[in-house]
Amino acid sequence: MLYLIFHFLLILSATYAIPQGNRHSSDDTPTAISLPQQQQQQQQQQQQQQQQQQQQQQQQQQRQQQQLPSNFRPAKQISSDKSTQLGHQQHIQQQQRQQQQLPSNFRPAKQISSDKSTQLVSEKVSSAAHAAMMARMETLRRLQHESTQLNHPITDTSQSNPSGIGATGQLPPVDKSVDLDGDGALSLAEVQYAAFVHHGLSSNVIESLFNEVDKNGDGYLTSIEFNDIRPLVLAKAESAAQRYLQTVDKDHNGLLSLKEAQEYILKEYGIGNRDVERVWRLVVPNLNTEMDATLFSKLRRRIRAMSIRLARLIMKNADKNEDGHIDKREAQKIAFEQEGISAGDVNEMVMSVDDNNDGELNAPEFADFERIIRSRAIETSRKALKVVDRDGSGTVTMDEAKRIAFDHYGFDEKILGPFFAQADENEDGQLDPVEFAGFRSVIRSKAVKNALDIMQEIDSDGDGYINNSEAVAMARRQDDMDPKETFNLFVIADQDKSGKLDKVELADFLRLVRLSAIKFATDHFKEFDMNKDKTVTIDELEELIELKYKIDRVITRQFFKKVDVDNSGDLAPGELVDFRHEIRRFVTERNSQRPYNPNKSNDQDGTHGESTEEVRKQQFISLPSSSNKN
């Protein structure tokens, strides 16, 4: 056996011997060779040195191109002639035959002569870089196997995105309606917004649930993790519905009837009974079926969606900067226009519904803001109802509603009829506090629209606002109101203290002026009741109007009939104010067709030399100023 090994080493030394001039690799191991062979190599060295250097350069370029490990060295060629190549091939074949008889773990040492000493070393099978790559592949294979068992996506951590969500295709995509930024993962903010929109759940509640299902703590949810949070969110929504059910379940049977739902939704959202019935059918086809907490939660979700759509409609007109949100200033204008709520109260309301604390209101937040306004409106209606409810029934009849709307805004039954019917949800001919709140809201909206029309008539400088001078001129022309009293009313109506009135503030100013004029007419009513029967009839007015203003009695009767909104044949104080406005408007238009007479007032056709007090005492059409009430 030793004999075979000795001859094998001799063959290797003859095959792999390298000239001394080419000794450069520190990775090769030297071995002993015979003296004749060294002399032969020295002779060949001079002839092959240049060729060897070129080969080294080529080999170096090949290693760089193939990106082989830096410590890798290819086998050295001894001779370029054909006989040497054939001998090399024969040697390899012989070596393979001998290796078949050797142990499988046996590796012969390479032989390189660096000096005349011999050193044996073993060559590694793989480079360090190759080993590292193999280890990485093994790790990925192991993780892939675990991913298959856990149904969890695996990503290359060296190229992972911030969300930690990979694109392996193993997971279904996340819900696009929740993934607002389209990055394929659901952030906490996205999940909070979705839960707030659909169920009205607060951000704090959702954050706790989010952290519970976010197993890797990366701040994002995969589709599987989102499926884990869904039932938790629904459970919270059902729990909230259960609490509401205890409040709105009037018969305390633990279930919600359609009638109970209609009462609750009208009060909470201002959505009418017919719309509630339509939404009810989407949850429970049978109107007689009562809902438990689970079904009630589904109903609340649909109603909330409807309220958000309505909120977006309001936002289109109120969002002046068109940024898709309502800031505090815009919210103040909305609340004041709808219910006359002050700016300070509005700021508190905004803070209470600003779920994401960004200082602005998105559509779901604005829907909650509108709910607060409605709650305030109902509270105000309860107080107002005590004043207008003359029969003590706890409700407002059509006659009572007409009187309050006419006194405040001058609306007659023709205008009020449809508004009353619209507010009377249960169609019982009366308005409870919730219905009365809706009625007042519609009336106020109509008043603002009328104020906008009046603004176009009295806005002399055309700036879209009414200043104090313009307001004084209007009040003087219509009601002989003293400028000082007009200014006081102007300050009250100027909610934002800008010194000018917008359309909403003008509507309030007109209401205050009208109430002041009605009070004055009431205080001086007996002065116009010529026969002292506590009524003012057409007979008592037409002769006076004909003598003073030369207005035909037929025209006077037309005006009388127009302002007699209750068709009683006599005029109440509010009707007297409207009658005066009609006469004055007629005289002004008639006089404008004639050359201007400086001796006559623009508003009156009487003698300029007479004192205002004398004229007021003599004629109804020139009622004394409210500032001179005695």
Protein Blocks (a to p, Z undefined) as FASTA:
>chain_A
ZZmmmmmmmmmmmmmpccfklgcbfkbccddddfklmmmmmmmmmmmmmmmmmmmmmmmm
mmmmnopafkbccdddfbfcfklmmmmmmmmmmmmmmmmmpcfkbccdddddfblcdcdd
dddfbdfklmmmmmmmmmmmmmmmmmmmnopacddfklccfkopacehlaccddfklmmn
onopacfklmmmmmmmmnopafklmmmmmmmmmmnonopacfklmmmmmmmmmmmmmmmm
mmmmmmmmmnonopacfklmmmmmmmmnopafklmmmmmmmmmmblkbccdfklmmmmmm
mmmmmmmmmmmmmmmmmmmnonopacfklmmmmmmmmnopafklmmmmmmmmmmnonopa
cfklmmmmmmmmmmmmmmmmmmmmmmmmmnonopacfklmmmmmmmmnopafklmmmmmm
mmmmnonopacfklmmmmmmmmmmmmmmmmmmmmmmmmmnonopacfklmmmmmmmmnop
afklmmmmmmmmmmnonopacfklmmmmmmmmmmmmmmmmmmmmmmmmmnonopacfklm
mmmmmmmnopafklmmmmmmmmmmnonopacfklmmmmmmmmmmmmmmmmmmpccdfkbc
fkbccdfkbcfklmmmmpmklccdfklcZZ
